[in-house]
Amino acid sequence: MKKNTLLLCLLAGTLILFMLNLAFAAQNADSAILTAKAYGSAFVLAFPAAGGAIGMGIAVAKALEGIAKQPEAESKIRTTLMLGMVFIETVVLYALIFAILIFFVL
C-alpha cells in the first residue's frame, strides 16, 4: 500500500511540474514542445529501465539460489539466466530507441 501511494504521489508531482512548466513557457511554444519531448523521453526510458533492473536482480538472485540447491545443474541454470538477461536487456534497448525517436524525430 505504501509503495502504491508513493508512486502515485511521485507521478502527481511530476505531472504538476510538467503543467507548471508548460504554463510558464506559454509565451514560447518551441520551449514548451521541447519540454514535452524531454518529459516524454524520460518516461519512456525510465520505467522499462527500472523494471529491467529489478527483473535482472530477481533473476540473478533466483539463479544463485538454484545453483546453491543443485550445483550439478549450474550450466543449465547459467545458460537460461543469460538468455533471460538478453531478453530483458532487449526491452530496455527498445525503450532507449523509442526515447531517442520521441526526442529527435517527433
N, C-alpha and C positions, 0 to 999 in steps of 0.2 A: 504494500500500500504506500509506503514512504517513497519507493522508487518511482511509482506512477505519479505521485504528487510532485516530486522533484522534477521529473521530466516535463510534466505539464507546465510548471512554473517557468522552467527554462525556455520552453517553446513560446509561452506567452510573452515573456520578457524580450525574446528575440524578435517576435512579431511587433511588439510595441516600439522597439528601437528602429526596426525597419520602417514602420509607418512614420515615426518622427523624422527619420532621415529623409523620407520622401516628401513630407510636409515642408521641411525647411529648405529642401532643394527644389521646390516647385518653380522657382524662377529659371532654373537651368535644367531643361528636360534631358540633355545629354548626361548630366551628372546623375540624375535620377535613374536613367536607364542603366548606366554603368554600375550604380549601386545595386540595382535589382539583379543584374547579371552576376555580380560578386556574391551576393547572398544566395542566389540560386546555385551557383557553382559550389559554394561552401556546403550547402545542404546536400547536394547530390553526391559529394565526395565524403562528407563526414560520417553519415550513417552507415554506408557499406564498409568503410574503413574501420569504424568502431565495431561493427558486427563481425567483420572478418577477424579482427584481433581477438575478440572474445571467443569466437569459434575455434581459432587456432590454439588458443591457450587451453580450452577444454579438451580439444583433440589430443594435444601433447600429453596432458595430464592422464587422460584415459589410456593412451598408448603406453605410457610408463607404468601404469597400474597393471595393464595386461602383460607387459614384459616381466614385471616383478612376479606375477602369479604363475606365468608359464614361460620360463626362459627359453624353452625349446622352440617356441613359436615366434621368436624375435624377428626373424627375417620376413615372415608373412605380415606381422604387425607393422614393421617398419615400412614395407612396400605399400601397404594400404594407407598408412599415415601420410606418406609422401604424395600419393595420388590424391588424397583428400585435401592436402595443403595446396596442391596445384589448382584444384577446382575452386577453393576459397580465394586464392590469390587472383584467379582469373576474374572473378566477380568484382574484386576491388579494382583491378586494372580497367575493366569495362566502365566502372564508375568514374575513374580518372579521365578516360576518353570522353565520356559524356560531359563531365565538368569543363573540360577544355573546349568542347564543341559549344556548350552554352555560353562560355565567356567570350570566345573569339569569333564564332560564326553567327550566332543568333543576334 
